[in-house]
Amino acid sequence: MSSPLISTRVKTRILIISDTHGSKPKPKNKQSPSTEDELNQEDVMNVITGWRHPLPETDAFEQTFSVLRFIKAPLKLAIAGNHDTALDDEYWINKYGGTEETLEKVKQIVREAEEDGVKYLTEGVHEFTLANGASLKVYASPWTPAYGGWAFQYRNGHDFSILPGIEVALTHGPPQGILDFAGRAGRSARCPELLAAVARAKPKIHCFGHIHEAWGMHHVTWDGDEIDKDQPQQLGLKGLRPNGVTQDKETVKMTRVNLIEMSRQRAAQLDLTQGESQLVPGEQTLFVNAAIMDIRYRPVQLPWLIDVDLEKADQSNKSDRA
């Protein structure tokens, strides 16, 4: 009698939020869903990118990290964005004119948040063994093309070292041509180096924000290092809201129903483990722009809640368990 097949995959839920800009969940209108609403297990993590708030530096970071510490998830990953000036030491001292004292205070806030599962990620590769037994390899980077003279910006290209085997790429900005069209003219924010790096590595998920008006998801199939234009699944702000001019009555009705359901759940949800959206590792990537701020800096856009299969961790090595 043959032994039953043992699955090497672990279904894991990821809550993705970007560009919080210091906003806080309100009791009657919660900004983010509890990651334990549907899966009452320790198989969730939280990813947040870009949070700057127009308060004095230490107050802004204290407020933001207090929110991160409160969110119910065993592991919460955070990276900086272009407005997080006190996390870019060189920019803070040499361009902003800030003090070493403020730098140290901000770093202390970050260190203390680790007590509640908040991991601040600097640029590079980070590996975790999750509480549900899954292994997670993340590439993180706060860098974006120069615009407006902010922190973590480059002018003459940047090396995004996303290696094969990375499951989640976590960057502040989008890759060129994917959920990156900014302003009323809809011009690309242009980061070709990031697109090339993602195309080579083909992670399961690439999440970012930065361009508020480009909120949405793009589920692509790769054709070599190019995107197969005939295979995408997309959702953006234009397709999210009912439009009686461009949609027929039935489509308007269904769009309204879907929007109400998403609002009730307090998140846009996608399951990459089954059904039409099931992801094929190495052949497909889900791109997510999770900016919750709209173009007028109102926190009205939904975070993303993604289910994805991750490989089980090597049971002999749990030193990095989170």
Summary of the structure (lengths in Angstrom):
residues: 322
radius of gyration: 19.5
end to end distance: 38.0
largest distance: 72.2
contacts: 1041
relative contact order: 0.17
helix: 25%
strand: 28%
